[in-house]
């Protein structure tokens, strides 16, 4: 049986100001200002739709309840993740930059601390994003968690450093210092691109 390629279309609609959640199973994912809008792919050209869908699927697989917010006042990963955790009913949040860098955060930690950090975005696969979602849900549910294995490539930093800086500067253009974070309504549609 031949399997065709597929793409995932994502629709994201900004809603009202994000408020503190009450569901103890909730995991909030804070995406950066341009995520899925002005920017649509990670540093390695992975579609934002696929990345977000994997994180959400990972959360749901473990019984967590995902909620997406858009951070407008910062594109800094640590502060996005910390805000997500503070707004989450469980106290667990995920920060996700457009270039793909990700963090799992907890509300009682200092903003520059975290539960798990994934700083080398060129090395993060879709499977890793799904595992990040699973772990965030396990933290939210108070379960025992083994950290997601992180691939380390000493050459990734010099190879992608300039691109990462450019992507961050592009992202920072959409930061609005006085704009509060908003809840985001999202939907996905899978499109088949052909059967071979």
C-alpha positions as CSV (number, residue, x, y, z in Angstrom):
1,X,0.0,0.0,0.0
2,X,1.5,3.3,-1.1
3,X,1.3,6.2,1.4
4,X,1.1,9.7,0.2
5,X,2.7,12.8,1.8
6,X,0.6,15.0,4.0
7,X,0.6,18.4,5.5
8,X,-1.1,19.8,8.5
9,X,-2.9,23.2,8.2
10,X,-3.2,25.0,11.5
11,X,-5.6,27.8,12.3
12,X,-4.8,30.0,15.3
13,X,-7.2,32.7,16.5
14,X,-6.3,35.1,19.3
15,X,-9.0,35.4,21.9
16,X,-9.3,37.3,25.2
17,X,-6.6,38.0,27.8
18,X,-5.4,34.7,29.2
19,X,-6.5,34.0,32.8
20,X,-5.4,31.6,35.5
21,X,-6.8,28.2,34.8
22,X,-8.5,26.0,37.5
23,X,-8.2,22.5,36.1
24,X,-5.5,20.6,37.9
25,X,-4.8,18.6,34.8
26,X,-4.2,21.6,32.6
27,X,-0.9,22.3,30.9
28,X,-0.5,25.7,29.2
29,X,1.6,26.1,26.1
30,X,2.9,29.6,25.6
31,X,3.8,30.3,22.0
32,X,5.9,33.3,21.0
33,X,4.4,36.4,19.3
34,X,5.0,35.3,15.7
35,X,4.5,31.6,16.1
36,X,2.1,30.2,13.5
37,X,1.5,33.7,12.1
38,X,4.3,35.8,10.7
39,X,6.6,32.8,11.2
40,X,5.5,29.3,10.3
41,X,8.5,27.0,10.6
42,X,11.3,26.2,13.1
43,X,15.0,26.7,12.5
44,X,15.1,23.3,10.7
45,X,12.0,24.1,8.6
46,X,9.6,21.9,10.6
47,X,6.1,23.3,10.3
48,X,4.8,25.0,13.4
49,X,1.5,23.1,12.9
50,X,3.3,19.7,13.3
51,X,5.3,20.9,16.3
52,X,2.3,22.2,18.2
53,X,0.2,19.2,17.3
54,X,2.8,16.8,18.6
55,X,3.1,18.7,21.9
56,X,-0.7,18.8,22.3
57,X,-1.0,15.1,21.4
58,X,1.7,14.2,24.0
59,X,-0.2,16.1,26.7
60,X,-3.5,14.4,25.8
61,X,-2.0,10.9,25.7
62,X,-1.1,11.2,29.4
63,X,-4.5,12.6,30.4
64,X,-3.5,16.2,30.5
65,X,-5.6,19.1,29.2
66,X,-3.8,21.4,26.8
67,X,-4.4,25.1,26.5
68,X,-2.5,27.4,24.2
69,X,-1.7,31.1,24.9
70,X,0.2,33.6,22.9
71,X,2.8,35.7,24.7
72,X,3.0,39.2,23.2
73,X,5.0,41.0,25.9
74,X,8.1,38.8,25.5
75,X,9.7,36.3,23.2
76,X,12.2,35.1,25.9
77,X,11.7,31.4,26.4
78,X,12.2,31.3,30.2
79,X,9.7,34.0,30.8
80,X,7.1,32.6,28.4
81,X,7.4,29.2,30.0
82,X,7.2,30.6,33.5
83,X,4.1,32.7,32.6
84,X,2.5,29.6,31.1
85,X,3.1,27.7,34.3
86,X,1.7,30.5,36.4
87,X,-1.5,30.6,34.3
88,X,-1.9,26.8,34.2
89,X,-4.3,25.1,36.6
90,X,-1.7,22.5,37.3
91,X,1.2,25.0,37.7
92,X,3.0,23.3,34.7
93,X,3.6,25.2,31.5
94,X,5.6,24.9,28.3
95,X,7.3,27.7,26.5
96,X,7.7,27.4,22.7
97,X,9.6,29.8,20.5
98,X,9.1,30.1,16.7
99,X,12.6,28.7,16.1
100,X,11.6,25.5,18.0
101,X,13.4,26.0,21.4
102,X,11.3,24.7,24.2
103,X,11.1,24.6,28.0
104,X,8.9,22.8,30.6
105,X,8.4,25.1,33.6
106,X,6.8,25.0,37.0
107,X,5.1,28.0,38.6
108,X,7.0,28.0,41.9
109,X,10.4,28.0,40.2
110,X,12.5,31.2,39.4
111,X,11.8,32.3,35.8
112,X,15.4,31.3,34.8
113,X,15.1,27.9,36.4
114,X,13.0,25.1,34.8
115,X,12.1,21.4,34.9
116,X,13.4,20.6,31.5
117,X,15.1,22.7,28.8
118,X,15.6,21.9,25.1
119,X,18.0,24.7,24.0
120,X,19.3,23.1,20.8
121,X,16.3,23.6,18.5
122,X,18.0,22.2,15.4
123,X,18.2,18.8,17.2
124,X,14.5,18.6,18.4
125,X,12.5,16.1,16.4
126,X,8.7,15.7,16.2
127,X,9.0,12.7,18.5
128,X,10.8,14.8,21.0
129,X,8.1,17.4,20.9
130,X,5.5,14.7,21.6
131,X,7.7,13.5,24.5
132,X,7.9,17.0,25.9
133,X,4.1,17.1,25.9
134,X,3.9,13.8,27.6
135,X,6.4,14.8,30.3
136,X,4.6,18.1,31.0
137,X,1.3,16.2,31.5
138,X,3.0,13.7,33.9
139,X,4.5,16.6,35.9
140,X,0.9,18.2,36.0
141,X,-0.5,14.9,37.2
142,X,2.2,14.5,39.9
143,X,3.6,11.4,38.3
144,X,7.2,10.2,38.4
145,X,9.0,11.6,35.3
146,X,12.1,10.6,33.5
147,X,13.5,13.6,31.6
148,X,13.2,13.6,27.8
149,X,16.6,12.5,26.4
150,X,18.4,15.4,24.9
151,X,20.6,15.0,21.9
152,X,23.8,17.2,22.2
153,X,25.8,18.1,19.1
154,X,28.7,20.5,19.8
155,X,28.6,21.5,16.1
156,X,24.9,22.5,16.1
157,X,25.6,25.8,18.0
158,X,28.2,27.2,15.6
159,X,26.3,25.9,12.6
160,X,23.0,27.5,13.5
161,X,24.0,30.4,15.8
162,X,23.7,33.1,13.2
163,X,20.3,31.7,11.9
164,X,19.0,31.4,15.5
165,X,20.0,35.1,16.2
166,X,18.3,36.3,13.0
167,X,15.1,34.3,13.8
168,X,15.0,35.7,17.3
169,X,15.4,39.3,16.0
170,X,12.6,38.6,13.6
171,X,10.4,37.3,16.4
172,X,11.3,40.2,18.6
173,X,9.8,42.6,16.1
174,X,6.4,41.3,17.1
175,X,6.8,41.8,20.8
176,X,4.4,44.4,22.3
177,X,5.6,45.2,25.8
178,X,2.2,46.4,27.1
179,X,0.1,43.7,25.5
180,X,-1.0,40.9,27.8
181,X,-0.9,37.3,26.8
182,X,-4.1,35.9,25.2
183,X,-5.8,32.6,24.9
184,X,-5.5,31.0,21.5
185,X,-8.2,28.9,19.8
186,X,-6.5,26.4,17.5
187,X,-7.6,23.7,15.0
188,X,-5.7,21.4,12.7
189,X,-6.7,19.9,9.3
190,X,-4.7,17.2,7.6
191,X,-4.3,17.5,3.9
192,X,-3.1,14.6,1.7
193,X,-0.6,15.9,-0.9
194,X,-0.6,12.9,-3.2
195,X,-0.4,9.1,-3.2
196,X,2.7,7.5,-4.7
